[in-house]
Amino acid sequence: MPIHDLLYRCPLCDAETTTFISNQTSCLGCKTIFSNSIDSQILVQPQREPAYLTSAHMLTLSMEKLLKARFDRLSNPDQSLLRSEAIMAIASEYQPVYLKKELMGYTEVIRGGTAGHLILSKSLDFVGEKGVLHHWNFDQIKSLQISSDAIQLYMQEKGLHQFKLIENSPKLWEDNLKLAISRYYLKQNLEIFSYQPVIKTRRIEI
């Protein structure tokens, strides 16, 4: 995953990031520069402090904490958390996958697409020129995964939906959607203990 998609916000100050050079992204707030380095590490170059190496894992953990704090500050539950231009497509058929003539399973075939905006608030909506085309409550989302430019969601009784994002990072959507779904279930005294291959919850013991 490109570093700009991974560090879509600054893990130090939570400002937006931008990229001008391949394998490097810069914070628009504190001006820190993040670059790919050796052994899967990331070189962090703050503007007024010495540079240092750290792992992507440590930086994404910091981003998760900042994201949770941002969610906590929301005063309006109907407020849009994310809005991204996207092309939505639905898996229409399945093709068999073989290994040395042995059937291993099936893969989804996704064709075509509808342009619109994917909106995350107290639910998930896909909006076109004429209004809301699709609406899903969080308990209808049974699994999620991302690729380099898209997020795939399996909707209960509706099948696999793919949203190819025009500009935003799929990791941005994955993190925000996971947190929104998690908080939805917490209100029902449930916690998510697995996202793969499907979302699984269990009751919280009090």
N, C-alpha and C positions, 0 to 999 in steps of 0.2 A: 504494500500500500504506500503511495507517495506520502512524504512527510507532511505535506500541507493538508492532505485529507485526514491523516492521523491526528495532527495537532491543529485542528480547525479553530481552536481558541487557545489563547496563551495559558499555559499551565501555571504561570506565576501571577498574572494579574487579571485573567479572564477576559482580556480584550480580544478583538478579532485579529486573525493573522492573515498575511498575504504572502505571495511568493513571486520573486523576480528571477531567481536562479534555480535550476534543477537541483533536487536533493537539499533544498534549503527553504525555510519559511521564517518570516519576521513578524514580530508583534507590532501592531499599529499603536499600542498604548505605551508600554514600557520600553519598546524598541529592542528587546532581546532578540537575538538571532539563534535559530535552532538548525543544526546541520547534521546530516547522516555522517557517522564516523566508523571506525573500525570495530569489529566484533559486535555488530548490531547495536552499538551504543550511539548516543546522540550528544553532540557537542553543543553546550549551552553557553552563549556569549552575551551576558548582561551588559548594559551600556556603561555602568559605573562600577562593576565588580569583576574579579578575575573569572575567566572562562573555566568550565569544568565539564567532565564527562558524566553522563548518567544513562540509565536505561529508559527505553520507551515505556516500560511498565510503570516506572516511578512517575513519569510525567503524566501518563493517562490516569493514574490513581489521583493525582492532584487535580486533574480536569474533572474527574467524577465528583470530588468533594466540592469544587466550585459550582458545578452544575446543580448539585443538591441544594446548595445555599441559594442559588438563583431561583429554584423552584419554591423554596421556603418563603422567598420575598414576594411572590405573586399574591396580590390582594384580590384579584378578580378571577374566580375559577373558570369563567368563560373566555378568558384572555387566550389568544393564540400564542402557543409556545414556539411553533415553527410554521413557516409557509414557504414552500419550494415549488418552483416550476418543474413539472415532470411529465413524462409520457407513460401512461398506464397501459399494460397489456395483461391479458388473462391466458393462462395455459389452456389450450383448446383440445389437446390430445397428448398421448403418451407414446413414446417409442421404447422398444425393448433394448436393453444393453447386454451385450454378450462378451464373454471372455473365454477365448478358445472354445467357441461354440456352446459354452454353458451360459444359460440365462442368469445374469447377476441382479437384474432389477429393471426398473423403468425410469426414464427421464422425461421431464415435461417439455413440450414443444410450445414455444411462445411466439406468436406472430402478430403483426399489426401493432396498433397502439392508438390511444386517445390522448390528446394534449390537454393539459389543465394544470391545476395547482393542488398539491397535497398539503393539507392543513392539519396540524396537531393542536388540539385544545383539550377539552374534557372528553373528547372522542376523536376519531380520525375521519376526515372527510376528503373526498376528491371532488374538486369543483371545476366546472367548465364554464364556457361563455354564458350558458343559460341557467347557471346555478349549480346546486349540489347534485352530482351524478351518482355518488356512492357515499354511504354513511355506515361506519362500523363502530360499535362499542368495543371497549378494550377486551372484554371476555370473548369476543368473536375472533380475535387474533390468536391462532393456535401455534404458530411458529414464525420465526423471522431469521433472515440471514442477509448478508450484504456481499456485494461484489465491488469491483473497482469503480463502478458508476451507477449502481442501482441497489435498491433494497427489495427483497422478495418477502412477501407476507402470505401465509396460508390462512385464509378466512374460513371459518366454520360454515360448512354447507355451500360455500361459494368458490372453493378451489384456490389455486395459487395465483396471486396477483404480483406483477412486477412493476416497480416504479423506477424508471430511468431518470435520474436527477440531472437537470440541465446544468446547474452550477454547484449546488451544495454538496458537501461530503456525505457519502453514505454512513460513515462512522458517526457523524453529527446526528443523523437520524436514528441510528441504532442506539446510541447512548440516551437520547431524549425519549425515545419510544419505550425503551426498557424501563426507565425511571417512571414514566407516566403509567405504564401497565403495572409496575410494582406497587405504586401508591394506590392505584385503583383496587388492587386485591387486599392491600393492608387495611383499607376501610371496611373490608368484610372479614377481618381477622385472619387473613390468609397471607402466606409468604411464598414467593417463588423460589424454588430450590434448583430448578433446571430450566434452561432456555433451549437446549438442544437434546434430541432432535425436535422435541416439541416442548411447549411451555407447561411446566408441572408445578402445582401448588400444594401446600399442606397447611393445615390449621395451626395457628400459633397457640401454644399451650400457655395459659395464664396461671 
